[in-house]
Amino acid sequence: MFYSVTFQKIIYLTGIGIIIGAIVGFSSVLGFDLDGSVFVLSMFLSILSVYVTAMYAELYHIREAINKQRKGL
């Protein structure tokens, strides 16, 4: 089944966020003896931070392309 590039990026970034959130969540629940809400919160925050990082990278690439185009004029 083929998806659009944007949907594939969303799925890929969500997977990365879930993996990072699970690692942080498990270590906080097991290592620091916290409850399960910390696990859910860490997964949400890690997915959100992965999305923000990806948006920043995309905007940086767009800015670099605009700067290269302006130098060429």
N, C-alpha and C positions, 0 to 999 in steps of 0.2 A: 504494500500500500504506500503510495507516495503522498507526501504532505508538502506544503509550501515551505520555503526556506525560513520564514518568520516563525511558523509554528514549530519547526524542528529546533530552532534556536530556543524557543520558550521551553520546550520539553527538555532539551539538553541542559539549560540553565537551572530549571527546576530540579532535575536529577542531581546536579552538582550541589545545589543548596540543601537538598534532602540528605545527601551523604554527609556533608559537613555538619549539618544540624544534628544528625543522628550521632555522630562522633562526639560532638560537644555535649549533647543531651545525655548520652549514656555515661560519659565521664562525670558530668555534674550530678546525675542521680546516684550513680554507684560510688563515686569517689568522695563526694561531699554530703552524701545522705540527704539529698533534697527530694521533694515530691515530684510527681509526674508532670505538673503544670510547667515546671522549668524546662522539661524536655520539649513540650509543645512550643513554648516561647522561644527556645533556642532554634528550633527548626524554622519557625516563622521568621525570626530575625536573620537567620543565615540565608534563607531564600530571598528575602528582601535586600540584603546586602549584596548578594550575587547579581540581582537584577540592576541595582544601582551602579555597581562596578561595570557591568556590561553596557549600560546606557552611557556612562562616562567615556568608556573606550570608543563607542560608536561616534559620539559627539567629537571626541578628539580626532578621530580619523577624518571626519567631515571637515573639521577646522583645518587640518593639515592639507587636505585636498583643495580647499578654497584658497589657502595661502599660496600653494604652488601655482594655482591658476592665476592668481593676481600678479605673481612675479613674472609670469609669462606674457602678460599684457603690456 
